[in-house]
Amino acid sequence: MGSDKNSYIWSCDWEDLGNEIKHEWQIKSLQSRRRLIGKSGAWVELVNIEMPDYEGLAILKLVIDNNKPEITEFDRHSVAEELNPSFAAKHLPKTVKFFRKDKKAAFLMTVAGEGLNYTTSFFELPATRQYIAAQNVSTALLTEWTPNCHFANSAVNSMEVIVDWLKYRIGPDSRLPDFLQESFDISPDVSCFRINGRDLPNPCLFAKGRFPGVDKITLIPAVGCFHGDLHGDNLLVGEMEGKKNDFYIIDLAFFEKGLPLFFDHTYLEFSLILHERKNATLERYIGLVEALINIENNTDVHKNTVDQNDFGLLWTIGLIRSAIWGWIKRNHCHRKQDLMNQLLLARIAVCLNYANKLSLDDDKRRSDKLKTFAFIYAAINLKKLLEFNKIECPFDGPVARLEKDSLLPSSSDWRKVWDYCDGFDSRRNAFILIVG
């Protein structure tokens, strides 16, 4: 039979906290079922647990928080539940227990969809089901999660919206200036740069509020619920018969109320782009983003010249966007200009968020490539924002150098190659030149 139901082997980092919660929660039995992926040092497991007020499968999350914030993930999740109980009951895991001591905390919640095997990540859905989920989620974020959406009392500068979303990511500790210097070989203070034959404005300068003409862009933003990390693995879709259109949102560590809308929609669509096109060449990727600039609903895909291999991806993103525009036309058609600005700002902010992350992949070269993709997406959408507001886009900036110059081989190095290749005599040999 199985192992002792009362045995649970804590790693040395968590042993003290484990003993505390066993006492505080009056745990009768605890068994590890599966280790899950945790970020930023968190320990996350599917466990079987038995306590006086709960028994069965649950998600146990253990975190070390050196900053010791006043608002924890448990607090944020609880606010989301209280703010909209009907949405939470259908689409969020339920909070069960929380314990904190010093810089360590434990958080227990139910399993979304009643079990890991009953749901699938949005990323892993077949195309037709992904289309349905994209439209359902995009609509629900506006009509169910924030049913009483309201607007700011007065017009604000576009930078105030960016700061609401990005906070410290564009402050003194931002990684963006160093990233731009190291990966693009250009100063973060230039107004524009040139890459693959395109002149693009610099989102890094824009994020500092120092971009020429930025003060002309004002809007009255729509505000509501904000998840802040809604990538495809934080969106689960039901697998059980009769529940295949159900969805569940997990990981509310960044949840806030009363922030500008559309960040979560954009975060989901861009996470899908990175997931599906992480191996694309730079030129193909830029072509994909330029096609997306002209797509605000799925039917626009037919109106643009796109690579047929990108059709399904663009269709999914078109469905996310068409749900937004449907909501705008039904409810806020006289605010269309402000909401278009808000959408473009969301696309810029989301991609600066990605470019600012410590890492996007275990492999540093791939991580840098994905950050580059994010920054270029922000730059192309910043160009669209400037054009929409009739602000002249700067040009003639420095050329970005994504690949640093290699050391030229010496004459002795070439001599070795010459000798090894038999003087490149084509009468006796065939040669293939491979470059990368």
Secondary structure, DSSP 8 states (H G I E B T S, - for coil): ----TT-----TTTHHHHHHHHHHTT-SEEEEEEEE--STT-EEEEEEEEETTEEEEEEEEEEE-TT--SS-HHHHHHHHHHH-HHHHHHHS--EEEEEEETTEEEEEE--GGGSGGGEEEGGGS-HHHHHHHHHHHHHHHHHTSSTT-EE-SS-EEHHHHHHHHHGGGGSTT-SHHHHIIIII-S-TT-SEEEETTEEEE-HHHHHTT-STTGGG-EE--EEEEE-S---GGGEEEE-STT-TT-EEE---TT-EEEEESSHHHHHHHHHHHHHHSTT--HHHHHHHHHHHTT-SSGGGGGGS---GGGHHHHHHHHHHHHHHHHHHHHH-GGGHHHHHHHHHHHHHHHHHHHHHSS-SSSSHHHHHHHHHHHHHHHHHHHHHHHHHTT--------B--SS-------HHHHHHHHHHTGGG-TTT--------
